[in-house]
Amino acid sequence: MKRYGETRALDGVDLVVPPGRLLGVLGPNGAGKTTAVRILATLLRPDEGTASVGGFDVTRQAHQVRSLIGLTGQYAAVDEMLTGVENLMMIGRLLGMSRADSRVRAAELLERFDLSEAGGRATKTYSGGMRRRLDLAASLVGRPQVLFLDEPTTGLDPRSRTELWSVVRGLMADGVTVLLTTQYLEEADQLADDIVVFDHGKVIASGTSDELKATTGAQVLEVRPLQADHLDLVAQVLGDVLGEAPNLIGGKVVTSVHDPAVVPVIVRRLDDLGVIATELALRKSSLDEVFLALTGHPAEDEPTPEMEGALV
């Protein structure tokens, strides 16, 4: 547990990450994700409870924990005046490596993260995606067994985000244990072996992506009519058959379906009315829909003033 005044940033959270797996900690801004990472990384002390990393207590054995972990925060923590090589060599020297060994390690990581050509340039000339890759490389200089990634793709464009996902998959293939916090549901869906959903400092759900999607007990039916002026008619049919008003999203009628047997009924009704569907799909609920069902609000909600102040 962790409090900031009257605000409980963490309230009875229990996390377990098996070796070699990636746990996605999912939740909106202010949910307590960063506080959890800071406690596990020995940057904050819990007010109550215990936590251990690699068998070492984060409070009583902080030095041993730090020797096992790497941390990449929400913003790239690189020295803009130093080159890529110099940034990584500095980390190596701080970790007790010789100058020669730190230079070799820097070259290895720059090549791995496709930064070799930019290694001799000041990092102030790097793009946002390049800085994030360099920041992640810096967290790996000491070959950590456990890596904490706290919203590592915040502010990145889609291409840079995809590139970073590829890097993370490579780390998982190497057997690194990863705890990834994110408010991007697609990111958790793409990378995580297991997912924990945070809201207001508590764990409200956990499981694999498929398990969480199954918690809603429903699938999603999407129907796009050939003629846009048939949207209201399609919505009326779905509402009559399913007993609840559907949503109109992006030229489609979207609704939850608990019994797939109703789909043929809907198709026949639409056919009788002369409605032609260019798209009719029954799919699993997305993580976005699961999160909305669990919390009553989207994952990208803005933080409350109290939580925003607590987590800076």
C-alpha positions in Angstrom: 0.0 0.0 0.0 1.2 3.6 -0.7 -0.5 6.8 0.4 -0.1 10.4 -0.6 -2.0 12.3 2.0 -5.6 11.2 1.8 -5.0 9.6 -1.6 -4.3 5.8 -1.8 -2.1 5.5 -4.8 -1.9 1.8 -4.2 -4.4 -0.1 -2.2 -3.7 -3.8 -1.6 -2.1 -4.6 -4.9 -0.7 -8.1 -5.4 1.5 -8.8 -8.4 3.4 -11.9 -9.5 5.6 -12.0 -12.6 7.0 -15.5 -13.4 10.6 -15.5 -14.8 10.9 -15.0 -18.5 7.3 -13.6 -19.0 5.9 -10.2 -19.7 3.3 -8.8 -17.3 1.3 -5.9 -18.7 0.0 -3.5 -16.1 -2.9 -1.7 -17.7 -4.8 1.3 -16.5 -5.5 5.0 -17.1 -3.3 7.9 -15.9 -3.4 8.0 -12.2 -4.3 4.4 -11.7 -1.2 3.7 -9.6 1.0 2.0 -12.3 4.0 4.2 -11.9 3.8 4.1 -8.1 4.0 0.3 -8.3 7.0 0.4 -10.6 8.8 2.9 -8.3 8.3 0.7 -5.3 9.5 -2.4 -7.2 12.5 -0.4 -8.5 13.4 0.7 -4.9 12.7 4.3 -5.7 9.8 4.5 -3.2 9.1 2.7 0.1 5.7 1.1 0.6 3.7 2.3 3.6 2.5 -1.2 4.2 3.0 -4.7 2.8 6.1 -6.3 1.2 7.5 -6.7 -2.3 10.4 -8.7 -3.6 12.3 -8.9 -7.0 14.3 -12.0 -7.7 13.8 -13.2 -4.2 15.2 -10.0 -2.6 13.0 -7.6 -0.5 12.8 -4.2 -2.1 13.1 -2.4 1.3 15.6 -4.5 3.2 17.7 -5.7 0.3 17.5 -2.7 -2.1 21.1 -3.0 -3.3 20.6 -6.6 -4.4 17.4 -5.7 -6.2 19.1 -2.9 -8.0 21.8 -5.3 -9.3 19.1 -7.3 -11.0 16.9 -4.7 -12.6 16.8 -2.2 -15.4 14.3 0.7 -15.6 13.0 2.7 -18.5 10.6 5.5 -17.5 8.0 7.4 -19.3 10.5 9.9 -20.7 13.9 9.3 -22.2 16.5 9.9 -19.6 19.5 10.5 -21.8 22.1 13.4 -21.7 21.4 15.4 -24.8 24.9 16.8 -25.0 26.5 13.4 -25.0 26.6 11.1 -28.0 24.9 7.8 -28.0 28.2 6.0 -27.3 29.0 8.3 -24.5 25.6 7.9 -22.9 26.0 4.1 -22.8 29.6 4.2 -21.8 28.7 6.5 -18.9 26.2 4.0 -17.6 28.7 1.2 -17.9 31.3 3.1 -16.0 28.8 3.9 -13.2 28.1 0.2 -13.0 31.8 -0.5 -12.4 32.7 -1.6 -15.9 36.2 -0.8 -17.3 36.4 1.8 -20.1 37.2 -0.9 -22.6 34.3 -3.2 -21.5 31.8 -0.3 -21.4 32.8 0.7 -25.0 32.3 -2.9 -26.2 28.9 -3.1 -24.5 27.9 0.3 -25.9 28.8 -0.9 -29.4 26.8 -4.1 -28.9 23.7 -2.3 -27.8 23.8 0.4 -30.4 24.0 -2.3 -33.1 21.1 -4.2 -31.5 18.9 -1.2 -31.4 19.8 -0.1 -34.9 21.7 3.0 -33.7 25.2 2.3 -34.7 25.3 5.0 -37.4 24.0 7.6 -35.0 26.2 6.5 -32.1 28.7 9.3 -32.7 26.1 12.0 -32.8 24.8 14.1 -29.9 21.5 12.7 -28.7 19.9 16.1 -29.1 19.9 15.4 -32.8 18.0 12.1 -32.3 14.3 11.6 -33.1 11.9 10.7 -30.3 11.9 7.1 -31.3 15.7 7.0 -31.4 15.9 8.5 -28.0 13.5 5.9 -26.6 15.6 3.1 -28.1 18.7 4.6 -26.6 17.0 4.9 -23.3 16.0 1.3 -23.4 19.5 0.3 -24.4 20.9 2.2 -21.4 18.6 0.1 -19.1 20.3 -3.0 -20.5 23.9 -2.1 -20.1 24.1 -4.1 -16.9 22.3 -7.1 -18.4 19.3 -7.0 -16.0 17.3 -10.1 -15.3 14.2 -8.0 -14.7 13.2 -5.0 -16.7 10.6 -2.4 -15.8 9.1 -0.5 -18.7 6.9 2.4 -17.4 4.8 3.5 -20.4 7.8 3.3 -22.7 5.9 4.3 -25.9 4.3 7.5 -24.5 4.5 10.3 -27.1 5.8 8.1 -29.9 4.3 8.0 -33.4 2.8 4.7 -34.5 5.9 3.6 -36.5 8.3 4.3 -33.5 5.9 2.5 -31.2 5.9 -0.6 -33.5 9.7 -0.6 -33.6 9.9 -0.5 -29.9 7.5 -3.4 -29.6 9.8 -5.4 -31.8 12.7 -4.6 -29.5 10.7 -5.7 -26.4 9.8 -9.0 -28.2 13.5 -9.6 -28.7 14.2 -9.1 -25.0 11.5 -11.6 -24.1 13.0 -14.1 -26.5 16.3 -13.6 -24.6 14.5 -14.7 -21.3 14.3 -11.2 -19.7 11.4 -10.9 -17.3 9.5 -7.7 -18.1 6.9 -5.6 -16.3 5.3 -3.2 -18.7 2.9 -0.5 -17.7 0.7 1.1 -20.3 -2.5 2.9 -21.0 -2.5 1.7 -24.6 -4.7 -1.4 -24.7 -3.4 -2.5 -28.0 0.1 -2.5 -26.6 -0.9 -4.9 -23.8 -2.7 -7.0 -26.3 0.4 -7.2 -28.6 3.1 -7.9 -25.9 1.8 -9.2 -22.6 1.7 -12.9 -21.6 -0.5 -11.9 -18.7 -2.4 -8.6 -18.0 -3.3 -6.9 -14.7 -5.9 -4.1 -14.9 -5.4 -1.2 -12.4 -8.0 1.4 -11.5 -7.8 3.8 -8.6 -4.9 2.0 -7.0 -6.4 -1.5 -7.0 -6.2 -4.6 -9.2 -9.7 -5.0 -10.7 -9.0 -7.9 -13.1 -6.2 -10.2 -14.2 -5.6 -12.9 -16.8 -4.4 -13.4 -20.3 -5.8 -11.2 -23.0 -8.3 -13.9 -24.1 -9.3 -14.5 -20.6 -10.1 -10.9 -20.0 -12.0 -10.6 -23.2 -14.1 -13.5 -22.1 -15.1 -11.8 -18.8 -17.6 -9.6 -20.6 -19.5 -12.8 -21.5 -20.3 -11.3 -24.9 -19.1 -11.0 -28.4 -19.4 -7.9 -30.6 -21.5 -7.7 -33.7 -20.7 -5.0 -36.3 -22.9 -4.3 -39.3 -22.2 -1.8 -42.0 -25.0 -1.3 -44.6 -24.3 -0.6 -48.2 -26.5 2.5 -48.1 -25.7 5.0 -45.3 -29.3 5.9 -45.0 -30.1 2.4 -43.8 -28.0 2.8 -40.6 -31.1 3.7 -38.5 -33.0 0.8 -39.9 -30.1 -1.6 -39.1 -30.0 -0.1 -35.6 -33.7 -0.6 -35.2 -33.5 -4.3 -36.2 -30.6 -5.0 -33.9 -32.3 -3.2 -31.0 -35.6 -5.2 -31.6 -33.8 -8.6 -31.7 -31.3 -8.0 -28.9 -33.5 -5.9 -26.6 -31.0 -3.1 -26.2 -30.0 0.0 -28.2 -26.9 -0.5 -30.3 -24.2 2.1 -31.0 -23.4 3.9 -34.2 -19.7 4.0 -34.7 -17.9 5.0 -37.9 -20.7 4.1 -40.3 -21.4 0.8 -38.5 -23.9 -0.4 -36.1 -22.1 -2.0 -33.1 -23.7 -4.0 -30.3 -22.9 -6.8 -27.8 -24.2 -10.3 -28.5 -24.5 -12.9 -25.7 -26.0 -15.6 -27.9 -24.4 -16.1 -31.4 -27.6 -17.9 -32.5 -29.3 -14.5 -33.0 -27.1 -13.6 -35.9 -29.0 -15.6 -38.5 -32.2 -14.0 -37.2 -30.7 -10.6 -37.7 -29.5 -11.5 -41.2 -33.0 -12.7 -42.2 -34.6 -9.5 -40.8 -32.3 -7.3 -42.8 -32.8 -9.4 -46.0 -36.6 -9.1 -45.6 -36.2 -5.3 -45.4 -33.9 -5.2 -48.5 -30.9 -4.1 -46.5 -27.6 -5.1 -48.0 -24.6 -5.4 -45.6 -21.1 -4.7 -46.9 -19.7 -5.8 -43.6 -21.2 -8.1 -41.0 -18.8 -9.5 -38.4 -19.0 -11.2 -35.0 -15.8 -10.9 -33.0 -14.4 -11.1 -29.5 -14.6 -8.0 -27.3 -11.5 -5.8 -27.6 -9.5 -4.9 -24.5 -10.9 -1.4 -24.9 -14.4 -2.8 -24.5 -13.3 -5.0 -21.6 -11.8 -2.0 -19.8 -14.9 0.0 -20.3 -17.1 -2.8 -19.0 -14.8 -3.2 -15.9 -14.3 0.4 -15.0 -17.1 2.4 -16.6 -14.7 4.7 -18.4 -12.1 4.4 -21.2 -8.5 3.6 -20.5 -7.4 7.0 -21.7 -9.3 9.0 -19.1 -7.5 12.0 -17.7 -6.1 11.6 -14.1 -7.9 13.1 -11.2 -6.1 16.2 -9.7 -5.2 14.2 -6.6 -3.6 11.3 -8.5 -1.9 13.6 -11.0 -0.1 15.3 -8.1 0.7 12.0 -6.5 2.3 10.4 -9.5 4.5 13.1 -11.0 
